[in-house]
């Protein structure tokens, strides 16, 4: 049920102690790969914060500075923190906002919201729409907007920020019309609505698993929900429902209301452009993925590296077609070929793989979509972490490592949740981060009004005093490197971002494209071994699975593979595993075919445009040109404009000539980017007959450069479409 307003009371209400937290159970298997180390390492400490549980749990903790800053004596900016976790646990009571409030002269608010079954259960229909946890956050923001003035806060300067799952919530709130007008800026730390774990794309599956466990497994969803309501909250939250890897069991869903559509579609429509946004990632976010998959203390062996990549592909990409190519391509991209046999190098690249896919690419895409129309956007990469026994010595700044610096923990020393050996450098960096964060809450610019000055910690000036954090835009992609040696850099991990954003979605269609059969040409079936495997599709049918292997080298005996000894003298003959050659060959073919495919599309687009101009000139009409405005960010060169030419099937219709009236062409391939964020056993958006034969009169072209797409409905304003629901 949506949250209800609190009951009135008479007399004085005692609000000087923490209120109960929402029902949860951290004794079930906590999904550690999504959680900060300081949380999972201190579960006994976390337990002390969640002992007092009650369904009446929507409470705020408000931290107000006791003294006014001489530079800002008016109403204070408000910073509302959304706690993280895995949508299954957590409370705002764990985070102390007093240091941040005092140092930055802002009001800091932490809050509780319903988590797990009680916060995000959904049947996918009106019986239980879900997103109750998000509605709790929206209700809290509504109360803050209406009442924060009584605490000296400025209701026109409310910033929402969070880390991890909390950041995903913040990202989703910027896309919901329910939160419109309730806050004005957002700080998104190590998360995005585009991450695979941000949205639950198969809520009914997990709801029925829960119903089976508590004896409510009935077909009608209304009857099932009525049965679940009769169960106690404790019985429901104690059920151990494990999600698919890299996904969540109970989390936000696309309900058509709170979240009206897929987050990336909403971002492309500009539903978050009226918010100032600051976002970023940590250097080694993917640490937990590597720690929990392989024994990484002494590095990662070649076999463990292969296993990790295979497990990643099998868990996240559930369609066998093209999966072998994808697996080998990922191995190729994340192999340091200059130091390929070094286990420590493998460990580093494996952490980078998970970091790039789960955090970097979603965050960079979010920043690009937000900044392309000029909305204020700032991007950072966090490269520092405290020294403690919670993490291995070789690790970089992992998921959640920025949190103690945001809340000024180094200034007060080690705490039960953050038992670090803080140095003066940690104190200095925390002061820098708090200045950036609170400046952004005050003005939307992290550089002002308060300059960077930490001489009260160090006698010498810190390097941040000489650095100006530049705005982010899709062309330059400037970001701030936050560490002991700060600097403004550009294009954060651009090659890997392009790999996940542009190449990986196209690898799926290679199998169908190469095995496409027309009405006049026969293609022989691929050669397979005798033991042809098959994998179940989501609809119960079988996917064909090719088990063909490259031919063995005569000097290589597969039967002796396990007993092979590298140190054994075998004569002057040097034998190499042919798998290396097959890997490079597969990747080369895959990448080359993808680029060839894109070039063919570009050529077709160019040909269409030339033909269209010829037809227009024959009728005495000039060729239409795309209108450019002062708000056009691209300013592309003519060559880039040709490459970004789009053909919209709903707005353009080709006239078939007499000579090729009966010809057939390939239909346009769908954009698989949204599909790849969904769980493997979702209803498939891609099927073996994706590439179909259609008449020559209808030719659709897929997007080549999605950030420079302008349809005929493009208006000349700074917003992406004329019916945007954003606040103007």
N, C-alpha and C positions, 0 to 999 in steps of 0.2 A: 504494500500500500504506500502511496505517497506520504511524505511527512505531514503531520498536523501541527497547527499552532499550539504553543504551550498553554496550559490552563492558568488562569489568573490566580493570584494569591494576595492575601492581606498581610499587612505588617512588613517586617524587614526580612528579606531572604538572604541567607548566609551563602555567599558565593566566593568565599576565600579558600576553598579546598577543591581538589579535582573531583569531577562528577564521574559516575560510572561509565565504563567503556562499552562499546557494542559487543554482543555475544560473538565469540570466536574460539577457536581451538588450535593452538600452535603445537599441540602434542601429536597431531597427525603429521605425516611426512610433509615438511615445509619445502616448497620448490626453491631450493637453495640457489639454483643458477640465476634466479631473477632477483635475489635479495642481496642487500649489502652485507659484507662480511661482518661489520660491527653489529648487525642484527642477529645473524645466525650463530656467530661465535659467542654471543652473550644471551642465549635463550633463557637461561635461569634468571638473568636480570630483567629481561623483557617480561617474564612471567609475573614479576612483582608489579608491573604497571597495568596488567590486564586482569588482576584477580577479582576486582569489583566489576561485575558485568550485569547489564540490565538492558531490556529492550528499549527503555526510555533513555537513550544515550546520545541524542543530538545536542551536544553542549560545546561552548566556545571557551577558550582560555585567552584572555586579553591582557597583553603586556603593554603598559603605558609608561613612558619616561616620567620621572618625578620632577625633573628640572627642564626648563625650556632652553633650547639652543639660541644663543644670541644672534645667530645668522638666520634663524627661522622661528619666529615667535607666533606665527599664525596656526591655523588648524594643521594637524600633523598628517602626513601621508599614512596610509594603512597598507600593511603587507599581510596577506592571508595565506597561511601555509597548509597545503593539502598533503597529508602524510602518505608515504608509500607502503610497500609490502608486496602482495601478489593479488590484491583485491580480496584476500582471504583473512588478513590479520592486520594489526596495527592500531595505533591511537595517537592523537595529537598530544596526549599527556606526556609522552616520552620526550618531546622536544621542548627545551627551555628557550623561550624567545627573549629573555630579559637582557642579555648582552647585546644582541642585535638591535633591540629597541633603544637601549641606552646609548650605544655608540653611534647609531645612525639617526637618532632623534625621530623615530617613527613609531607607530603603534603596530605591534606584531600580534597576530591572532593565529592560534592553532585550533583545530576542531576535530571532533569525532564524526564519523559517518558510518552507516551500516555497511558491513563487509560480508563476503561469502554468500551463503544461501539467502540470508535475510536481506542482503543489499542488492543482489544481482541475479536472483533466480528469474528465469523467463521461459514461458512456453511458446513464445513466438507469435502469440495472438492476444486477444483481449483478456483472456483468463488471467494472465500474469505477464504484463508487458516488459517488466524488468526496469533496470536503470534507477532503482530506488536509492542506491548510494549516491549517484549523481544528483538526484533530486534533493537529497539531504544537503549536499554541498551548495546547491542553488538556493535552497531555503535559508541556509546560513548566510550566504551572500546577501540575500534580500533583507534579513534582519540587520546585518552590518550596515547596509546602505541606508536603512531607515533610522538606526539608533546610534551609529558610531559618533555622531556629533556630540552626544552627551558625554563622551569620553575624551573629547578634544580632537577627534579625528575628522579628516576631510573626506566627505563622501564622494567627492569628485576626483579623488586620487587614490583609488583602490587598486592594488596590484595583487594578483593571485600567483603563487609560485609553489613548486613542488619538485621532487626528485623521483626518478624511476616511475613506478605506477602512479605516484602523485603527479608527476609531469605529464603522463598520459591523460590523467583526469583534467589537468589544466588545459592541455591541448584540445580535448573534447569540449570543454566548456566554452572555448573561443568559437566553436562551430555550432553551438546550440542557441536557438532563438529564445529559449527559456532564461538564459543568463544575460540577455541583451540589456545593457544599461546598468548592470550590477557591478561591473568592474571595468577597468580601462587599460590595464597593462598586464602582461603575463611574462613570467620567467619560467622557462621549461628546461629543467636540468636532467639530462640523461634520459630522455624519453620523448615519445611522439605518438600521436594518434595513428601514425602509419606503421608502427612496429607490429610484428606478428602477434604479440601478446597484449596489444592495447584494446582490441575488440574481440568479443567472442562471436564467431560466425556460425556456431552450431549449438545454440543454447538448449534446444529441445533434447538433444542427445544426453546432456549431463543432468537435465531436469528429470528425465525418465530413469536414469541410473539412480538418482536420489530416491525417486518414488519407489523403485524396486526394493531398495534397502529398507525402507520404512513401511512397506506394505500398502502403498498407494498406487500401484501400477495398474491404472485403468486407462482405457483408450481415450475417453473424452477428457480434454484438458481442463474443462471447468470442474468436473467431478474430481479430477486428480488434485487440483489446487484446493478445493474444499477439503479433501482428505488431508493434505499437507498442513492446512491451517489448524486442524485439530491436534496436530502433534506439537509437543513442547519445543520451544526454541532450542533448548539444550539437546534434545534428541536429533534435531536437524543439523546443527552445527558439528556434532560429534561424528557424523558420517564422513568417511574418508573417500572423497571423490577425486581421483587423480586425473589431471588433464593430459592431453597429448603433449609431447615435448615441444617447447617453444610456444605454447598456447596456454590459455587459462580455462578453467572449468566454469567459473562463475565470474563474469565481468560485464562491462558495458556491451550493449547490443544495439544493432540498427533497428530501432522500433518505429521509425517514421515520424517520431514526435520529438523526443529529447535529442536523439541523433537521427535526423531525417533521412540520411543517405550515407553511403560509404565516405569515410573521412577525406580520402583523397579527392573524390568528386566535389565535396563541399569546399575543400581548399581551392580547387581549380575554379570554382564558381565565385570565389572571393568572399566567403562567408566570415572570414576572420580579419579582413583588411583594416578594420577600424580600431584594432588593438595594436599598441606598441608591443613588440615581442623581443625578448632576449632569450637566446637558447644556446645550448652547447652540449659537449660530451666530454668524458674523461678518456685519457689516453689508453687505458687497458680495461675497458668495461667488461670484456669477455673472459676475465680471469676465472670466474666460477665455472664456466662451461668447460674449460680445459682441466681444472682441478678435479672435477667430478667425473670426467670421462677417462682420463689416463693418469698414470703415475708420472707426474711432471717434475718431480723434485730434481732429478738429474737430467732434465731435458725430455724430449719426446722422440721415441724411436720411429723408424720409417713405418713399421707395421702399425704402431699406435696412431701415427698421423693419418695413414690410409683409413684406419678404422674410424677415426673421429670424423673425417670428411664423409665417409660412406654413411655413418650414422646420422650425420647432419642432413644429408640429402634425402635419406630414406624417411627420416622423421618429418621433415618440413615440406618436401615435394613428393606428393603421393602418386604421381602418374609415371608408370614405367617408361612410356614413350619419351625418348630423349634423355632419360635420367642418367644413363651411362656416360653420355657425352657431357652432361652437366657436371657429373662427378669428376671426370678427368680434367675438365676445363678449370674447375675450382682448384684442384691439386696443382695444376700448371700455374695458375695465377698466384697461388700462395706458397710457391716454392722459391726460396732464394737460390737461384741457380749458381751464384758465385760461392755459396757456402752450403750446398744442399745436403751434405752428410753430417752437418753439425747438429746434434740433438737440441742444443740450446736455441739455435736459430729456428729449428722446426717449432719449438715451443712458442717462440715469439711470433712467428707467422700464424700459428694456430690461434693464439689469442687475438691477433689482428683480424683473422677471418670472422670470428664471432662478433668482435667489436664492430667491424664494418657493416655486417649484415643486420645485426639487431639494433644498433644505435646510430652509427655514423650516417649511413645512407638514408634512413628515415628522417633524421634531423636535418641533413643538408637539403633534402627534397622539400621539407617543410619550410626551411628558410628561403629557398628559391621561390616557392609558390607565394610566400608572404611578401617578399621584397620586390617581385617583378613589376608591381604597379606603384612602387615608391613608398610603401608602408614602412615606417621605421623598424628596422631589424638589426640586431646585433648578435654576432656569433662568437663563441669562445671554444677553446680546447684546453682542458684542465690537465696539467702535467705534474702535479705534486701530490704527495701523500705523506702522512705522518709515519714515524717509525714505531712499530709495535710487533708483538708476537702473534697477532691475529692473522698476518699474511706472510707468505714466503718472502725471503729477502730479494728474490729476483723479480718480483711483481712490480708493475707500474701503478699509476693511479687507477684503481679499480672502481667498480660501480658503487656509488654512494660515498666515495672518499672526499667529495667536495663538501658534504653536509656539515661536518664540524667546523670548517672554515667559514661557511656562510653564517653560522650561528655563534661565532666567536668563542668556541670551546678552547682553543689554545690560550686565550687570554686568562682563563680561570684555572687552567691545568687539567690533568687527566680526570675523567669521570668514569662512572661504572660502565657506561655504554661506549666510551671512547678512551680506553686505557692506553694512551699513546705517550711517548716521551717527546713532548713538545719542546722545540727549541725556539730561539729568538727569531729565526727565519720563519717558523710556523706562525708565531705571533704576528710578525710583520705581514705575512701573506694573508692571514685572516683579516687584519685591518684593511688591507687592500680590497679583498673580496667584499667585505661588508660595505665599504665605501662605494664600490661599483654598484652593488645591489640596491642600496638605499638611494643613491643618486638616481638610478633608473626609476625607482618608485616615486621620486619627487618630480622629475622633469621629463622622463622618457629618454634621457641621455645619460649613460653611465659616467661620462666625463665631468658632469657638473650637476649641482653648484659647488660641491665640496671637492677641492683638489686633493690629489694623493699626497699625503704627508705623514710619514711614520717616524719622524725624528725623535718622538718621545720613546721609541723602542730602540732604534739605532741612532748613533750620533751622526752617521752619514746618511745621505739621501738614498732612498731606494730607487731602483731602475724604473718603476712604474711612473715616477714623476715626469719622466721624459717621453712617455708613451701616450699617444692619443688613440683611443679605441675608435676606429673608423666604422661607419655604417656598412652593413652587408648589402651587396647587390648581386644578382645572378651572373653578371659579367666578370667582375673582379673577385667576388667571393672572399672579401677580406675578413679575417677573424683575428681575435686576440689570443695569443699563446700565453696562458696564465701559468707561471712557474717562477722559479728563482731568477730566470733570465727571460723576462717578458719581451715580446716583440709582436708586431702586427705582420701577419703573413697572409698568403692568399691560396685559394683552391685547396682546402683541407682534404687530403686523400682523394683527389679528384679522379684519378685513374680507377681506383677501387669503387668509388661511388658510381662512375659511369658503367663499370662492369655489372654491378648489381641492378642498376636502374635500366640500362638499355640493352646490354647483351644477353643477360640471363633469361629474360622473358622470351627472346627470340630463339634460344636454344631448344625450346620445347617443340617448335613447329618444324624443325629440321627433318625429323623422321618422316612426318607426313609429306613434306615437300619433296623429299628424295624418292618416296615410294608412291607418289601420285600417279594414278593411271587415267589416261584420257579415253575418249570413246574410240580413238583410232590407233592408239599405241599400246602395246602390251609390254609391261615391265616384268621380268622374271622375279619370282619371290626371292627374298634374301636367303642365302645359304645358312643353315643352322645345324647344330649338332643333333645327335639322335635324341638326347634328353631335353626337349624343348620345354621350358618352364612357362607357367602362366600365373598371372597375378590377378586377384579379384578387383574389378572396378567397384566404385561406390554403388553402382546399380546392380551388382551381383554377377555381371558378365565378366569374361576374362579379357585381360589385356595380353596381346602376344608379347613375348619376352625373348629377345634374341640372345642366345648364349654362345654365339660364335666367338672364338678367340683367334688372335693372329697366329699364324703358323710358327711353330717352335724352330729356333735355330738348331742346326744339326749338332752343335756342340753343347746343347742344353738339354738335360734330361729332367722332365717334370717329376718323375718318380723320386729322384734324388734331391729334390728341392729342400726338403726339411733337414736333410743330413749334410747339406752343403757347408763346407768349412772354408771361410775366406783365408785362413792362415795356412791351409794345406798347400804344399808344393804340387802343382799338377803339370809342370812343364812350361815351355815358353808360350803356350797358347793362352791368350787373354780372353776370357769369356765374360760378356756383359749380359745382364738380364734383358731380354728383348722387350719386356714390359715398358722400359723407358722409351724405346722408340715408338711403341704403339701409343703410349700416352701423348707424346709430342705430336705424332701424326694425327691422332684423333682431335686434339685441340686445334691444330693448324687447320684441319679440314673444317671443323665447326666454326672457328672464327672467320675463316675465309668465306665459307658459305653464307654466314650471316652478313658479312660486308657486301658480298656479291648480291645478296637479296635486297639489301638497302639501296645499292647502286641501281639495280634494275627498277626499283620503285621510283628513285629520283629521276632516272631517264624517262620513265613512263609519265611522270608528272610534268617534266620539261616538254616532252612531246605533246602532251595534252594541251599545255598552255600555248605552244606554238600553233597547234591546229586550231585552237579556239580563237587566237588572234587572226588567223587567216580567214576563218569563217566570219568573224566580226567585220574585218576590213572589206570582205566581199559584199556585206550589207551596208557599208558606209558608216559603221559604228566603231568608235575607238574601243580598244581593249580596256576593260575595267582594271583599275589599279587599287591596291589596298591603301586605304586612307591612313595617313600617319598623323599623329598629334604630338603635342608637346609632352604628353605623358607617356609616349612610346619609349620604352626603356631600351629596346634593342639597338636602334640606329644601325641596322645591319648593312653590310656591304652587299652589292648586287649578287655576288656569288652566294652569300649566305641566304639571301631572300629567295633565290631559286631553290636552294636545298630545303627551305622551310615551307615551300609551296604545299598547300593542303587541298585535298579534294573531298568535299563533303557530299556524301551520297544523297543527302536529303535536299541539297541545294543545287547540285550540278547533275545533268543528265546528258550522256553522250548520244549523239545520233549515229545509228549504225548505217554504214555504207552498203550499197548493193552487193559489192564484191565480197564482203565478209559478213553478210547478214546472218548466216548460220554458225558463225564462229563462236567458240566458247572461250572464256577467260577464267583465270583463277579468282575466286572471291577474295576480298581483303581479309587478312588475318586479324583476329581480335587482339586487343591490348591485354596481355596476360598479367600486367603488374598487379592488379587487384587480386587476381586469382592466386598468385603466389603467396599472398599474406594469409590465405585461408588454410584451414586444416586439411590434411590429405584426404579424409573421408567426407569432406563437404560434398554437397551436390555439385558435380563437376561443371565448370564453365567452359571446359575444353574437352572435346570428344574426338574420337578417331576420324570422324568425317568433318572436322573443322574446315578443311580446305575443300570447298565444293565447286561444282561447275555451275556458272550462271550465264545468262545471255549477255551478249556484247553490249547491250543497251544500258547495263548497270555495272559500273566499275567503281569500286570503293578503294580508297588508298589509306593505309594506316598512317598514323602520325609518324613523321620522321624526327622532327624537333618539337617535342610537346610544349616547350616553353615559348614558342613563337607562333602559336596557333591562333589565327583570327578567322572566324567564319563570317558569313555574310550578315550575321546578326550582330557583328561587333559594333559597339557604339563608340563615340569619340570622347567619352568621359574617361576619368581615371579608373572607373570600376570595370570589371571584366564583362558585365552584362547589364542590360537595362533594367532587369527585374531583380537585382540583387536585394537580399533582405538585410544587408548590413546597415548599420547606422551610418548616416552621412552627416 
